[in-house]
Amino acid sequence: MREQLLALQEQALVDLAEAEGNALDAWRVKYLGKKGELSLALRSMSKLSAEERPVVGQVANAVRETLEAAFASKFAEWEAKQAAIQEEKETLDITLPGRTRSVGAEHPLQKIIRRIEDIFIGFGFTVEEGPEVEWDYYNFEALNLPKDHPARDMQDTFYLSEELLMRTHTSPVQARTLEKRRPEWPIRIIVPGRVYRRDDDDATHSHAFTQVEGLVVGKGVRMSDLKGILLTFAKELFGENQEIRLRPSFFPFTEPSAEMDIRCIYCGGDGCSTCKHTGWIEVLGCGMVHPRVLEMGGYDPEEVTGFAFGMGVERIAMLLYKIEDIRQFYQNDLRLLKQFASLPE
């Protein structure tokens, strides 16, 4: 697998050297797109052993960074060349004001989603997507939330009809995946996407936000497997010395359930205003998949088990980028977005 990735990198760089104009964008889609050759190659990582995946995952991340840097350099070179050609064609009028060229940038939330995807693809997960307009059955009932369940009050949402609504979490994709793949296992997926809830917008709440959820189903899956995956994820995202703790909690679709905290990334656990002087920051919820959810998905809970987890992307971004108000992600303020430009202005 390592040799395959390095060969892919070599061929991509050869093709990039010959690309010009529209061919540059075609190259980016071919090699770096969601359905590009690099993503296709990484899907086969699920066949690797547990010892091989972290090693190959590091190689995959290095290949992606190399190709992205090479593309950025080539694109800047091509733009400079085109600007020079255009300048030769135009007559310079020194009475006109100067023109600035705006450069687009990846949104900070998309940066976090891509980073999370890269980490879990390195673990052998695949990325799944689902509809934002969802049936009540998949959003609630298939996840052990019948119509009279009190936990529904915490996820009040926007209804389009009695049975059709804007999804309140990305968990419906878990139910759809179980239904689609039964009786096959193992299953290892993550699900990024936009979700909606009837909430008053303030510095930490929004009626629309993004989540990334994960699901693993297989023979002999245990709570210790969940903790191991989450600890490795935390170290990859927040730093090699990161620690986690799991606190008992309640979610209707998992049993047992837990909240995962990380050591405060600002004070290192000593206590500060961000962690409310506890030394810990809550980042996600998780637990073992409830047997009822497995049964409704067509699986025998006596034969297979699983775990699930879910995190708010805005929560992660606010921690990593030190942004104090969630609304700043959605106000299209260029003063914020320019801070995340991948190319200089």
MOVEN-V395564 format. One record per residue. RES is the residue in three letters. PSI is psi in radians with two decimals (* if undefined). Layout:
BEGIN
((RES | PSI) (RES | PSI))
END
This chain:
BEGIN
((MET | -0.70) (ARG | -0.78) (GLU | -0.64) (GLN | -0.73) (LEU | -0.73) (LEU | -0.64) (ALA | -0.68) (LEU | -0.74) (GLN | -0.79) (GLU | -0.79) (GLN | -0.67) (ALA | -0.72) (LEU | -0.63) (VAL | -0.80) (ASP | -0.65) (LEU | -0.65) (ALA | -0.47) (GLU | -0.10) (ALA | 2.48) (GLU | 2.62) (GLY | -2.25) (ASN | -0.43) (ALA | -0.42) (LEU | -0.79) (ASP | -0.65) (ALA | -0.67) (TRP | -0.78) (ARG | -0.78) (VAL | -0.72) (LYS | -0.72) (TYR | -0.53) (LEU | -0.07) (GLY | 2.91) (LYS | -0.52) (LYS | 0.36) (GLY | 3.10) (GLU | -0.58) (LEU | -0.76) (SER | -0.71) (LEU | -0.70) (ALA | -0.64) (LEU | -0.39) (ARG | -0.47) (SER | -0.04) (MET | -0.37) (SER | -0.32) (LYS | -0.17) (LEU | 2.82) (SER | 2.85) (ALA | -0.54) (GLU | -0.56) (GLU | -0.50) (ARG | -0.84) (PRO | -0.67) (VAL | -0.85) (VAL | -0.60) (GLY | -0.70) (GLN | -0.72) (VAL | -0.72) (ALA | -0.76) (ASN | -0.69) (ALA | -0.71) (VAL | -0.77) (ARG | -0.78) (GLU | -0.68) (THR | -0.79) (LEU | -0.67) (GLU | -0.73) (ALA | -0.72) (ALA | -0.69) (PHE | -0.76) (ALA | -0.75) (SER | -0.79) (LYS | -0.71) (PHE | -0.75) (ALA | -0.67) (GLU | -0.74) (TRP | -0.71) (GLU | -0.72) (ALA | -0.68) (LYS | -0.76) (GLN | -0.66) (ALA | -0.68) (ALA | -0.71) (ILE | -0.76) (GLN | -0.64) (GLU | -0.63) (GLU | -0.52) (LYS | -0.46) (GLU | 2.65) (THR | 2.25) (LEU | 2.15) (ASP | 1.80) (ILE | -0.08) (THR | -0.23) (LEU | 2.57) (PRO | 2.73) (GLY | 2.68) (ARG | 2.32) (THR | 2.54) (ARG | 2.05) (SER | 2.39) (VAL | 2.21) (GLY | 2.82) (ALA | 2.69) (GLU | 2.34) (HIS | 2.49) (PRO | -0.62) (LEU | -0.68) (GLN | -0.57) (LYS | -0.77) (ILE | -0.77) (ILE | -0.77) (ARG | -0.67) (ARG | -0.76) (ILE | -0.75) (GLU | -0.77) (ASP | -0.73) (ILE | -0.84) (PHE | -0.49) (ILE | -0.63) (GLY | -0.42) (PHE | -0.07) (GLY | 0.20) (PHE | 2.77) (THR | 2.77) (VAL | 2.22) (GLU | 2.71) (GLU | 2.83) (GLY | 3.02) (PRO | 2.51) (GLU | -0.52) (VAL | 2.00) (GLU | 2.73) (TRP | 2.56) (ASP | -0.60) (TYR | -0.87) (TYR | -0.61) (ASN | -0.55) (PHE | -1.07) (GLU | -0.72) (ALA | -0.16) (LEU | 0.48) (ASN | 0.61) (LEU | 1.35) (PRO | 2.97) (LYS | -0.47) (ASP | 0.24) (HIS | 2.24) (PRO | -0.40) (ALA | -0.26) (ARG | -0.47) (ASP | -0.52) (MET | -0.23) (GLN | 0.73) (ASP | 2.33) (THR | -2.91) (PHE | 2.01) (TYR | 2.33) (LEU | -0.44) (SER | -3.05) (GLU | -0.54) (GLU | 0.02) (LEU | 2.32) (LEU | 2.94) (MET | 2.18) (ARG | 2.52) (THR | -0.20) (HIS | 3.00) (THR | 0.07) (SER | -0.49) (PRO | -0.53) (VAL | -0.55) (GLN | -0.82) (ALA | -0.72) (ARG | -0.65) (THR | -0.75) (LEU | -0.78) (GLU | -0.68) (LYS | -0.66) (ARG | -0.20) (ARG | 2.49) (PRO | 0.44) (GLU | 2.56) (TRP | 2.78) (PRO | 2.79) (ILE | 2.26) (ARG | 1.81) (ILE | 2.70) (ILE | 2.64) (VAL | 1.73) (PRO | 2.62) (GLY | 2.96) (ARG | 2.45) (VAL | 2.90) (TYR | 2.45) (ARG | 2.62) (ARG | 1.74) (ASP | 2.63) (ASP | 2.16) (ASP | 2.27) (ASP | -2.81) (ALA | -0.43) (THR | 0.04) (HIS | 2.58) (SER | 2.54) (HIS | -0.32) (ALA | 2.27) (PHE | -3.14) (THR | 2.57) (GLN | 2.76) (VAL | 2.11) (GLU | 2.74) (GLY | 2.65) (LEU | 2.31) (VAL | 2.24) (VAL | 2.30) (GLY | -3.05) (LYS | 2.18) (GLY | 0.40) (VAL | 2.29) (ARG | 2.94) (MET | -0.58) (SER | -0.56) (ASP | -0.73) (LEU | -0.82) (LYS | -0.70) (GLY | -0.77) (ILE | -0.80) (LEU | -0.62) (LEU | -0.77) (THR | -0.71) (PHE | -0.79) (ALA | -0.69) (LYS | -0.67) (GLU | -0.68) (LEU | -0.69) (PHE | -0.14) (GLY | 2.58) (GLU | -0.48) (ASN | 0.14) (GLN | 2.57) (GLU | 2.76) (ILE | 2.83) (ARG | 2.60) (LEU | 2.22) (ARG | 2.40) (PRO | 2.46) (SER | -2.94) (PHE | 2.23) (PHE | 2.39) (PRO | -0.46) (PHE | -0.01) (THR | 2.63) (GLU | 2.00) (PRO | 2.85) (SER | 2.76) (ALA | 2.74) (GLU | 2.39) (MET | 2.23) (ASP | 2.68) (ILE | 2.73) (ARG | 2.38) (CYS | 2.18) (ILE | -0.12) (TYR | -0.74) (CYS | -0.07) (GLY | 0.29) (GLY | -0.03) (ASP | -0.43) (GLY | 2.16) (CYS | -3.13) (SER | -0.55) (THR | -0.77) (CYS | 0.19) (LYS | 0.61) (HIS | 0.46) (THR | -0.34) (GLY | -0.04) (TRP | 2.62) (ILE | 2.22) (GLU | 2.33) (VAL | -0.41) (LEU | 2.90) (GLY | 2.67) (CYS | 3.11) (GLY | 3.09) (MET | 2.35) (VAL | 2.27) (HIS | 2.37) (PRO | -0.57) (ARG | -0.65) (VAL | -0.73) (LEU | -0.75) (GLU | -0.76) (MET | -0.41) (GLY | -0.07) (GLY | 0.32) (TYR | 2.64) (ASP | 1.96) (PRO | -0.22) (GLU | -0.32) (GLU | -0.73) (VAL | 2.73) (THR | 3.09) (GLY | 2.96) (PHE | 2.79) (ALA | 2.73) (PHE | 2.75) (GLY | 2.47) (MET | 2.63) (GLY | 2.19) (VAL | -0.69) (GLU | -0.67) (ARG | -0.80) (ILE | -0.77) (ALA | -0.69) (MET | -0.62) (LEU | -0.86) (LEU | -0.61) (TYR | 0.05) (LYS | 0.84) (ILE | 2.23) (GLU | -0.25) (ASP | 2.07) (ILE | -0.47) (ARG | -0.36) (GLN | -0.41) (PHE | -0.37) (TYR | 0.08) (GLN | -0.01) (ASN | 0.64) (ASP | 1.99) (LEU | -0.43) (ARG | -0.58) (LEU | -0.84) (LEU | -0.56) (LYS | -0.38) (GLN | -0.32) (PHE | 0.26) (ALA | 2.32) (SER | -0.24) (LEU | 2.63) (PRO | 2.67) (GLU | *))
END
